[in-house]
Amino acid sequence: MSPLPRLAVLASGRGSNLQCLQDAITAGQLDAQIVGVFSDKPAAAALEKVAPAQRWACSPRDYADREAFDSALADAVAASQPDWIICAGYMRILGAGFVQRFSGRLVNIHPSLLPLHKGLHTHARAIEAGDAEHGASVHFVVPELDAGAVIAQARVPVLDGDSAEVLAKRVLAVEHPLLLASVQLLVAGRLAERDGMVHYDGQSVFSPLRLDSAGTLRR
């Protein structure tokens, strides 16, 4: 039997997306193993979801500069020998050196329909812009913020009277199945990034896969 694909997860907060992946592994829905959780927040609740030997966390303030922190993080991630690195609520921008070291194996889930609303405060910005739809995107990570090729998206309506908090909860409900469906395809070897484009089952994808109501990604 082939060894299970190895996932390294980067997280800064409570780790709800990490928990989604762990639950899917336990339920036999995701053929993978989580080999480490890495954080820029030593108190992040996500770290408590794995054994102490699988945790790495340091404050960037303990390093001379961004490059030194990123180098230490990259060395720790590399030591876990991951096949894929999943940014699941990791709130610190990764430097170009880190991204290039893991190019093609590094993915992120972002709470907007990229290329709309890169960066922070996406829910409030979607409401302010008058968007009819909002959602989440899984994308390959490149040095430019939230600019990598988009693998898949899930959409939700923006309703009259929505606050940023209410809209955030609606998006979170689709984030988890979106991330799981995307990681399922990644570990199955069905997705790859080549020349800035997503390839699905060996063919170029010109628009993101879309999550249907059953939690399946479709072209």
C-alpha positions as a Markdown table, in Angstrom:
| # | Residue | x | y | z |
|---|---|---|---|---|
| 1 | Met | 0.0 | 0.0 | 0.0 |
| 2 | Ser | 1.3 | 3.4 | -0.9 |
| 3 | Pro | 1.9 | 5.9 | 2.0 |
| 4 | Leu | -0.8 | 8.4 | 2.5 |
| 5 | Pro | -0.2 | 11.9 | 1.1 |
| 6 | Arg | 1.3 | 14.2 | 3.7 |
| 7 | Leu | -0.3 | 17.5 | 4.6 |
| 8 | Ala | 1.3 | 20.4 | 6.4 |
| 9 | Val | -1.3 | 23.0 | 7.6 |
| 10 | Leu | -0.6 | 26.6 | 8.3 |
| 11 | Ala | -3.1 | 28.3 | 10.7 |
| 12 | Ser | -3.2 | 31.4 | 12.8 |
| 13 | Gly | -6.5 | 31.0 | 14.6 |
| 14 | Arg | -9.0 | 28.4 | 16.0 |
| 15 | Gly | -8.4 | 25.9 | 13.2 |
| 16 | Ser | -11.9 | 25.2 | 12.0 |
| 17 | Asn | -10.7 | 24.4 | 8.5 |
| 18 | Leu | -8.0 | 22.1 | 10.0 |
| 19 | Gln | -10.8 | 20.4 | 12.0 |
| 20 | Cys | -12.7 | 19.9 | 8.8 |
| 21 | Leu | -9.8 | 18.0 | 7.3 |
| 22 | Gln | -9.2 | 16.0 | 10.4 |
| 23 | Asp | -12.8 | 15.0 | 10.6 |
| 24 | Ala | -12.8 | 13.9 | 6.9 |
| 25 | Ile | -9.6 | 11.8 | 7.5 |
| 26 | Thr | -11.3 | 10.1 | 10.5 |
| 27 | Ala | -14.4 | 9.4 | 8.5 |
| 28 | Gly | -12.5 | 7.9 | 5.6 |
| 29 | Gln | -13.4 | 10.8 | 3.3 |
| 30 | Leu | -9.9 | 12.1 | 2.8 |
| 31 | Asp | -7.0 | 9.7 | 2.1 |
| 32 | Ala | -4.2 | 11.8 | 3.7 |
| 33 | Gln | -2.4 | 12.4 | 6.9 |
| 34 | Ile | -1.7 | 15.7 | 8.7 |
| 35 | Val | 2.0 | 15.7 | 9.6 |
| 36 | Gly | 2.3 | 19.1 | 11.1 |
| 37 | Val | 0.5 | 22.3 | 12.1 |
| 38 | Phe | 2.5 | 25.6 | 11.9 |
| 39 | Ser | 1.6 | 29.0 | 13.2 |
| 40 | Asp | 2.8 | 32.5 | 13.6 |
| 41 | Lys | 0.6 | 32.7 | 16.8 |
| 42 | Pro | 2.0 | 30.5 | 19.7 |
| 43 | Ala | -1.4 | 30.7 | 21.4 |
| 44 | Ala | -3.4 | 29.6 | 18.3 |
| 45 | Ala | -6.1 | 27.1 | 19.2 |
| 46 | Ala | -5.4 | 25.2 | 16.0 |
| 47 | Leu | -2.1 | 23.9 | 17.5 |
| 48 | Glu | -4.1 | 22.1 | 20.2 |
| 49 | Lys | -5.7 | 19.9 | 17.5 |
| 50 | Val | -2.5 | 17.8 | 16.9 |
| 51 | Ala | 0.1 | 16.2 | 19.2 |
| 52 | Pro | 2.9 | 18.4 | 20.6 |
| 53 | Ala | 5.4 | 16.7 | 18.3 |
| 54 | Gln | 3.4 | 17.9 | 15.3 |
| 55 | Arg | 3.3 | 21.6 | 16.4 |
| 56 | Trp | 5.5 | 24.5 | 15.4 |
| 57 | Ala | 4.8 | 28.0 | 16.4 |
| 58 | Cys | 6.9 | 31.1 | 16.9 |
| 59 | Ser | 6.2 | 34.8 | 17.0 |
| 60 | Pro | 7.6 | 36.8 | 14.1 |
| 61 | Arg | 8.7 | 39.3 | 16.7 |
| 62 | Asp | 11.3 | 36.9 | 17.9 |
| 63 | Tyr | 13.2 | 37.1 | 14.6 |
| 64 | Ala | 15.3 | 39.9 | 13.1 |
| 65 | Asp | 13.1 | 40.4 | 10.1 |
| 66 | Arg | 10.4 | 38.9 | 7.9 |
| 67 | Glu | 12.9 | 36.8 | 5.9 |
| 68 | Ala | 14.4 | 35.2 | 9.0 |
| 69 | Phe | 11.0 | 34.2 | 10.3 |
| 70 | Asp | 9.9 | 32.8 | 6.9 |
| 71 | Ser | 13.2 | 30.9 | 6.6 |
| 72 | Ala | 12.6 | 29.3 | 10.0 |
| 73 | Leu | 9.0 | 28.5 | 9.1 |
| 74 | Ala | 10.0 | 27.0 | 5.8 |
| 75 | Asp | 12.7 | 24.8 | 7.4 |
| 76 | Ala | 10.2 | 23.5 | 9.9 |
| 77 | Val | 7.6 | 22.8 | 7.2 |
| 78 | Ala | 10.2 | 21.1 | 5.0 |
| 79 | Ala | 11.3 | 18.9 | 7.9 |
| 80 | Ser | 7.7 | 17.4 | 8.0 |
| 81 | Gln | 8.2 | 16.2 | 4.4 |
| 82 | Pro | 4.8 | 17.4 | 3.2 |
| 83 | Asp | 3.3 | 16.6 | -0.2 |
| 84 | Trp | 1.0 | 19.6 | 0.1 |
| 85 | Ile | 1.1 | 22.7 | 2.3 |
| 86 | Ile | -2.4 | 24.0 | 3.1 |
| 87 | Cys | -2.9 | 27.6 | 4.3 |
| 88 | Ala | -6.1 | 27.3 | 6.4 |
| 89 | Gly | -6.7 | 30.6 | 8.1 |
| 90 | Tyr | -3.0 | 31.6 | 8.1 |
| 91 | Met | -3.2 | 35.4 | 8.4 |
| 92 | Arg | 0.4 | 36.4 | 7.8 |
| 93 | Ile | 1.6 | 37.1 | 4.3 |
| 94 | Leu | 4.2 | 34.6 | 3.1 |
| 95 | Gly | 7.4 | 36.0 | 1.6 |
| 96 | Ala | 8.6 | 35.2 | -1.9 |
| 97 | Gly | 11.3 | 32.9 | -0.6 |
| 98 | Phe | 8.9 | 30.7 | 1.2 |
| 99 | Val | 6.4 | 30.6 | -1.7 |
| 100 | Gln | 9.1 | 29.8 | -4.2 |
| 101 | Arg | 10.5 | 27.0 | -2.0 |
| 102 | Phe | 7.2 | 25.2 | -2.1 |
| 103 | Ser | 5.9 | 26.4 | -5.5 |
| 104 | Gly | 3.2 | 24.2 | -6.9 |
| 105 | Arg | 2.5 | 22.5 | -3.6 |
| 106 | Leu | 1.2 | 25.5 | -1.6 |
| 107 | Val | -2.6 | 26.3 | -1.6 |
| 108 | Asn | -4.7 | 28.8 | 0.4 |
| 109 | Ile | -8.4 | 29.3 | 1.1 |
| 110 | His | -9.5 | 32.9 | 0.9 |
| 111 | Pro | -12.9 | 34.3 | 1.8 |
| 112 | Ser | -13.9 | 36.0 | -1.4 |
| 113 | Leu | -14.6 | 35.2 | -5.0 |
| 114 | Leu | -11.1 | 36.0 | -6.3 |
| 115 | Pro | -9.9 | 38.1 | -8.0 |
| 116 | Leu | -12.4 | 40.3 | -6.1 |
| 117 | His | -11.5 | 41.5 | -2.6 |
| 118 | Lys | -7.9 | 40.3 | -2.1 |
| 119 | Gly | -6.5 | 40.8 | 1.4 |
| 120 | Leu | -8.5 | 41.5 | 4.5 |
| 121 | His | -12.0 | 42.5 | 5.5 |
| 122 | Thr | -13.5 | 40.8 | 2.5 |
| 123 | His | -17.1 | 40.5 | 3.9 |
| 124 | Ala | -17.5 | 44.2 | 4.7 |
| 125 | Arg | -15.9 | 45.1 | 1.3 |
| 126 | Ala | -18.3 | 42.8 | -0.6 |
| 127 | Ile | -21.3 | 44.5 | 1.1 |
| 128 | Glu | -19.9 | 48.0 | 0.5 |
| 129 | Ala | -19.3 | 47.1 | -3.2 |
| 130 | Gly | -23.0 | 46.0 | -3.6 |
| 131 | Asp | -22.0 | 42.5 | -4.7 |
| 132 | Ala | -24.9 | 40.2 | -5.3 |
| 133 | Glu | -22.7 | 37.2 | -4.6 |
| 134 | His | -19.8 | 36.5 | -2.3 |
| 135 | Gly | -18.0 | 33.3 | -1.3 |
| 136 | Ala | -14.6 | 31.6 | -0.9 |
| 137 | Ser | -11.8 | 30.5 | -3.2 |
| 138 | Val | -9.1 | 27.9 | -3.0 |
| 139 | His | -6.0 | 29.0 | -5.0 |
| 140 | Phe | -2.4 | 28.2 | -5.6 |
| 141 | Val | -0.1 | 30.6 | -3.7 |
| 142 | Val | 2.2 | 32.9 | -5.6 |
| 143 | Pro | 4.4 | 35.8 | -4.2 |
| 144 | Glu | 1.7 | 38.4 | -5.1 |
| 145 | Leu | -1.1 | 38.4 | -2.5 |
| 146 | Asp | -4.1 | 36.3 | -3.3 |
| 147 | Ala | -3.1 | 36.3 | -7.0 |
| 148 | Gly | -2.4 | 32.6 | -7.7 |
| 149 | Ala | -4.4 | 30.5 | -10.1 |
| 150 | Val | -7.9 | 29.8 | -8.6 |
| 151 | Ile | -8.7 | 26.1 | -8.3 |
| 152 | Ala | -12.3 | 26.2 | -7.0 |
| 153 | Gln | -14.9 | 28.5 | -5.6 |
| 154 | Ala | -18.1 | 28.3 | -3.6 |
| 155 | Arg | -20.7 | 31.1 | -3.8 |
| 156 | Val | -23.3 | 32.5 | -1.5 |
| 157 | Pro | -25.8 | 35.3 | -1.9 |
| 158 | Val | -25.4 | 38.7 | -0.3 |
| 159 | Leu | -28.8 | 39.5 | 1.2 |
| 160 | Asp | -30.4 | 42.8 | 2.0 |
| 161 | Gly | -29.5 | 43.8 | 5.6 |
| 162 | Asp | -26.4 | 41.5 | 5.8 |
| 163 | Ser | -23.8 | 42.6 | 8.3 |
| 164 | Ala | -20.2 | 41.6 | 7.7 |
| 165 | Glu | -20.6 | 39.1 | 10.6 |
| 166 | Val | -23.7 | 37.5 | 9.2 |
| 167 | Leu | -22.2 | 37.2 | 5.8 |
| 168 | Ala | -19.0 | 35.7 | 7.2 |
| 169 | Lys | -21.0 | 32.9 | 8.8 |
| 170 | Arg | -22.7 | 32.2 | 5.5 |
| 171 | Val | -19.3 | 32.0 | 3.8 |
| 172 | Leu | -17.8 | 29.8 | 6.5 |
| 173 | Ala | -20.5 | 27.2 | 5.9 |
| 174 | Val | -19.2 | 26.7 | 2.4 |
| 175 | Glu | -15.5 | 27.2 | 3.1 |
| 176 | His | -15.2 | 23.8 | 4.9 |
| 177 | Pro | -16.7 | 21.7 | 2.1 |
| 178 | Leu | -14.9 | 23.7 | -0.5 |
| 179 | Leu | -11.5 | 23.2 | 1.1 |
| 180 | Leu | -12.2 | 19.5 | 1.7 |
| 181 | Ala | -13.3 | 18.9 | -1.9 |
| 182 | Ser | -10.2 | 20.7 | -3.2 |
| 183 | Val | -7.8 | 18.8 | -1.0 |
| 184 | Gln | -9.4 | 15.5 | -2.0 |
| 185 | Leu | -8.6 | 16.3 | -5.6 |
| 186 | Leu | -5.1 | 17.5 | -4.7 |
| 187 | Val | -4.1 | 14.3 | -2.8 |
| 188 | Ala | -5.6 | 12.1 | -5.5 |
| 189 | Gly | -3.2 | 13.7 | -8.0 |
| 190 | Arg | -6.0 | 15.2 | -10.1 |
| 191 | Leu | -4.9 | 18.9 | -9.7 |
| 192 | Ala | -1.7 | 20.6 | -10.6 |
| 193 | Glu | -0.4 | 24.1 | -11.4 |
| 194 | Arg | 1.6 | 24.6 | -14.5 |
| 195 | Asp | 2.6 | 27.9 | -16.0 |
| 196 | Gly | 0.2 | 29.8 | -13.9 |
| 197 | Met | -2.8 | 27.7 | -14.8 |
| 198 | Val | -4.8 | 25.0 | -13.0 |
| 199 | His | -4.7 | 21.6 | -14.6 |
| 200 | Tyr | -7.5 | 19.2 | -13.7 |
| 201 | Asp | -7.2 | 15.6 | -14.8 |
| 202 | Gly | -4.4 | 16.7 | -17.2 |
| 203 | Gln | -6.4 | 19.5 | -18.9 |
| 204 | Ser | -6.2 | 23.2 | -18.5 |
| 205 | Val | -9.0 | 24.8 | -16.5 |
| 206 | Phe | -10.0 | 28.3 | -17.7 |
| 207 | Ser | -12.4 | 29.1 | -14.9 |
| 208 | Pro | -12.6 | 27.8 | -11.3 |
| 209 | Leu | -14.3 | 24.6 | -10.5 |
| 210 | Arg | -17.6 | 25.2 | -8.6 |
| 211 | Leu | -18.8 | 23.6 | -5.5 |
| 212 | Asp | -22.3 | 22.2 | -6.0 |
| 213 | Ser | -25.0 | 21.6 | -3.3 |
| 214 | Ala | -23.7 | 18.1 | -2.7 |
| 215 | Gly | -20.2 | 19.3 | -1.9 |
| 216 | Thr | -18.7 | 18.1 | -5.2 |
| 217 | Leu | -16.5 | 20.2 | -7.4 |
| 218 | Arg | -17.7 | 20.5 | -11.0 |
| 219 | Arg | -16.3 | 22.3 | -14.1 |
